[in-house]
Amino acid sequence: MNDRLPEGLVNLADHEAFASGVLDANAQAYFNGGAADEITLRENVLAWQRIPLWPRVLRPLAGGHTRVKLLGRTLVHPILIAPMAYQRLAHPHGELATALAAAVLGAGLVLSTQASTPLEDVAQVVLGEADRGPLWFQLYLQADRGFTRALVQRAEAAGYEALVLTVDAPVNGARDRERRTGFTLPPGISAVNLQGLQAPAPAALRSGQSPLFDDLLTHAPSWDDVVWLREQTRLPVLLKGITHPADAQQALACGAAGLIVSNHGGRTLDTLPATATLLPAIARAVGGALPLLVDGGIRRGTDVLKAIALGATAVLVGRPVIHGLANAGATGVAHVIRLLRDELEIAMALSGCRTLDEASAALWSRPSE
């Protein structure tokens, strides 16, 4: 496969447009689709665009940088790769290509539980790079707690530095694009890190009972399971999918090491507010007691600057990475990361921000709660 970067790609929208001719209909439905009418999917992008910047001029900018501190590490920039499943749908090298690009560009990587590549193989690609960002493992709690414990132990042994527990998807959203397309995983692609996991036996339902509420959701995780997970691991545990201030405060009480403000990329509950709208209230709720990250709709360096200004320590980027991967493998992913970092530096300079500690002064106003 030719992994040379196609000509004419100068921003993330270009990557998305080009990838539409590379990804087949099956993969496009999975990666690009959202839940129901895709209102949240669209709003995630639009909400960042609506926030205006208010620059200062003639400020000292020499020696500026994009560095941030996160969970005891200094990152060269605040861009991480969000967890995304089945990346070999986009490119044969899948998660290995994404991991290589992330490591070389200093971006953090969060590997999905449903990765199509063994977690140990991905870790080997990342850990050998001296200037890499953090390496985290995203986790869905399984009904089989023994399997979950063994998976956590694998991640620890492989060198992952934190666990990211997704808490906002006890069930899948109603993804119309996938249903229209008849999405299926092609032969040879699967959630390889979940091999050996046995699904719970279906419950014997009485007339009028719900297969969802009276069967599947009886195994859904709870706040007690967050405490249980913390007891199973020496790694810090971040919660991904926090959208309500009360949940942010409860996560803090449960000992979470960090929170990711996320609406699952618009893939679960449609009409949920955009993450740019949600972030300020979550930041106020935790009051700087733990790091906040945010994902959803990040498409420009200005979006990254706005996220930091609204209280995030760092951002996670999802779909644009898949588009870069489809377009040119590791080279394409690296290009997406480089574009965002370059645009972030430009936005900082033109806003009069020498460092990201000064980002909050660059906003014209803050979105209402």
Helices and strands as residue ranges (DSSP letters): H 12-19, H 25-32, H 39-50, E 68-70, E 73-75, E 79-81, G 87-89, H 94-104, E 108-111, H 119-127, E 135-139, H 145-158, E 162-166, H 176-181, G 192-194, G 216-219, H 223-232, E 237-242, H 245-253, E 258-261, G 264-266, H 275-286, E 292-294, H 301-309, E 314-317, H 319-351, G 356-362
